[in-house]
Amino acid sequence: MTCATVSAVAIVPEDPETAHRMPAEMATETLLDLVASARALEDAIIKDRGPADVARIRETAMGQAEAYLDLTMQAATHVRALKP
C-alpha cells in the first residue's frame, strides 16, 4: 500500500517537461490501493470483523484518498507550469 503521506515528500524534478509523470503514476497506484482498501472494508463488514477493524481500514482508505488528491494536484501543477 502507498503511504498516505507520500505527497508530503518533495522531489525536485530533473526535467520540467516530464515532472508530472512521477506524481501522476503515484496517484494511479494510490487509487488502486484505495480500491483494494474499499474491498477490504466491504469484506470486514460482511464477515463481521468488528468495529475496530472496520475503523482501521477506513482510516487507511481516507489517507489514501487524501494522498491521491494531493498527488493529482501535484501532477496538474507541473502540467500547468508548462503552459506558455
C-alpha positions in Angstrom: 0.0 0.0 0.0 1.1 3.5 -0.7 1.9 5.6 2.3 -0.8 8.2 2.9 1.8 10.9 3.5 3.6 10.2 0.2 2.6 13.6 -1.2 4.4 15.4 1.6 7.7 14.2 0.1 9.1 17.0 -2.1 11.1 15.8 -5.1 12.7 18.3 -7.4 12.2 17.1 -11.0 15.1 16.9 -13.3 13.1 17.8 -16.4 10.1 20.2 -16.2 8.7 18.5 -19.4 8.3 15.2 -17.5 7.9 16.4 -13.9 4.2 15.5 -13.9 4.8 11.8 -14.7 6.0 10.6 -11.3 3.2 12.1 -9.2 0.7 11.0 -11.9 2.0 7.5 -11.7 2.0 7.5 -7.9 -1.6 8.9 -8.0 -2.7 5.9 -10.1 -1.0 3.4 -7.8 -2.6 5.1 -4.8 -6.0 4.9 -6.4 -5.5 1.2 -6.9 -4.6 0.9 -3.3 -7.8 2.8 -2.4 -9.9 0.4 -4.4 -8.2 -2.5 -2.6 -8.9 -0.9 0.8 -12.6 -0.4 -0.2 -12.8 -4.1 -1.0 -11.1 -5.0 2.3 -13.6 -2.7 4.1 -16.5 -4.5 2.4 -15.0 -7.8 3.4 -14.5 -6.8 7.0 -18.2 -5.6 7.3 -19.6 -8.7 5.6 -17.6 -11.0 7.7 -18.4 -9.0 10.9 -14.8 -8.5 11.9 -15.8 -5.8 14.3 -15.8 -2.0 14.5 -12.1 -1.7 15.4 -11.0 -3.5 12.2 -13.5 -1.6 10.1 -12.3 1.7 11.6 -8.7 0.9 10.9 -9.3 0.0 7.3 -11.5 3.1 6.8 -8.8 5.3 8.3 -6.2 3.8 5.9 -8.6 4.4 2.9 -9.2 8.0 3.9 -5.5 8.6 4.0 -5.2 7.0 0.6 -7.9 9.2 -0.8 -6.2 12.3 0.5 -2.8 11.2 -0.9 -4.5 10.5 -4.3 -5.9 14.0 -4.4 -2.6 15.6 -3.3 -0.7 13.7 -6.0 -3.2 14.6 -8.7 -2.9 18.2 -7.7 0.9 18.0 -7.8 0.9 16.5 -11.3 -1.6 19.1 -12.5 0.6 21.9 -11.0 3.6 20.6 -13.0 1.5 20.5 -16.2 0.2 24.0 -15.6 3.8 25.2 -15.3 4.4 24.1 -18.9 1.7 26.4 -20.3 3.2 29.4 -22.1 
